[in-house]
Amino acid sequence: MPNTPDMLLVVDGNNVAWAGFHALRRPMGADTPEKLVRAALLGLTQSVIGFAVRAGEPPDAAPSRPAGQQGLFDEPRQRTSGLIVAFDAGRPLRRRGLYPPYQTGRESDGSFMEYEKHVVEGIRQFSEMAAWLPLQLLRGANTEADDLIAAAVLQSGAAEVRICSTDRDFLQLVDDRVSIYSPVKRLVITPQNFAEATAPKSSDGTATPFPRERYLDYRIASGDASDNLPGIPGVGTLTAAKLVAAAPIDEYLAEPARITSVLGRKSARIDAAFASSEAAETIHRNRELMDLRLAARNYSSLDEYRRQGSWDETSFRAWVKDQRISALEIESAVRCMEHIAAG
């Protein structure tokens, strides 16, 4: 094995479980509770192990193996030296205490509520199996994985950390040490391609980039519909990008007249929000809800949320065989887990 650099891999478990579930549910013809749970379990397992084997690189970025040899990769650019998988549990009570409508849209989504119990059961079965793997599971009652992940990343002394998730909130953590692998886009986001990956585009395809250090400001201003969290009235993604490209969002509270010159137009809704207390209240609320560095301060110790697995090759091989996970290249997985365990 070549002398490749090591990487701490942190996986957003619920995010990956749902993505894997939706990717496999229809191809598997999952139409019973047992099959639905299996779709969630297989999707999560194959994703987590695949991420670890490839050290958070997209499948098509891995060097090819010689003809006739099967495997997820031959010689990775990096090797996974540590593996953390974090899960939500229950409901986000801390954030709902700050803003009661937070994420409530999911609970009015019939599809989400129909499938949630099956995905949660798939997560439970994966968590049992993970006792045989050299990984850390992070989970706490009514605690969001986002916060645990942020705390783990910021507390880690690893030289390189990669978060595997499609959740855009993690982009605020990207720096020279932390990168993001988005499995749906099959894209690794680093400081080098950050502007290209995050800049919103107008209808004619023109991108509006902004400084990476202001990504949180961008999210605060534009809000997050998936979390039922509105932004500043009148401010969408393009407008937010234009504003934060010119200045941090808080500066407009002190100098609201600057908004018109930055946007090149007047907006009655935006002007009214900044003339009243609405913009200031929205910025303060969204920062409290969205700032993962701020949230991580609530978890100075992760001991009560952590469960450490212990590598048991025999049990892992038997489980994979019993579950008939044919898409998992077992020898690559075993080599990867041995490397993590040895570290």
Stockholm file with secondary structure:
# STOCKHOLM 1.0

chainA/1-343         MPNTPDMLLVVDGNNVAWAGFHALRRPMGADTPEKLVRAALLGLTQSVIGFAVRAGEPPDAAPSRPAGQQGLFDEPRQRTSGLIVAFDAGRPLRRRGLYPPYQTGRESDGSFMEYEKHVVEGIRQFSEMAAWLPLQLLRGANTEADDLIAAAVLQSGAAEVRICSTDRDFLQLVDDRVSIYSPVKRLVITPQNFAEATAPKSSDGTATPFPRERYLDYRIASGDASDNLPGIPGVGTLTAAKLVAAAPIDEYLAEPARITSVLGRKSARIDAAFASSEAAETIHRNRELMDLRLAARNYSSLDEYRRQGSWDETSFRAWVKDQRISALEIESAVRCMEHIAAG
#=GR chainA/1-343 SS CCCCCEEEEEEEHHHHHHHHHHHHHTTTTCCSHHHHHHHHHHHHHHHHHHHHHHTTCCGGGSCCCCTTCCCSCSSCSSEEEEEEEEECBSCCHHHHHHCTTTTGGGGGCHHHHHHHHHHHHHHHHHHHHGGGSSCEEEECTTBCHHHHHHHHHHHCCCSCEEEECSCGGGGGGCSSSEEEEETTTTEEECTTTHHHHHCCBCTTCCBCCCCGGGHHHHHHHHEEGGGTEECSTTCCHHHHHHHHHHSCTTHHHHCTTHHHHHHTSCCHHHHHHHHSSHHHHHHHHHHHHHCHHHHHTTCSCCGGGEEECCCCHHHHHHHHHHHTCTTSCHHHHHHHHHHHHHC
#=GC SS_cons         CCCCCEEEEEEEHHHHHHHHHHHHHTTTTCCSHHHHHHHHHHHHHHHHHHHHHHTTCCGGGSCCCCTTCCCSCSSCSSEEEEEEEEECBSCCHHHHHHCTTTTGGGGGCHHHHHHHHHHHHHHHHHHHHGGGSSCEEEECTTBCHHHHHHHHHHHCCCSCEEEECSCGGGGGGCSSSEEEEETTTTEEECTTTHHHHHCCBCTTCCBCCCCGGGHHHHHHHHEEGGGTEECSTTCCHHHHHHHHHHSCTTHHHHCTTHHHHHHTSCCHHHHHHHHSSHHHHHHHHHHHHHCHHHHHTTCSCCGGGEEECCCCHHHHHHHHHHHTCTTSCHHHHHHHHHHHHHC
//
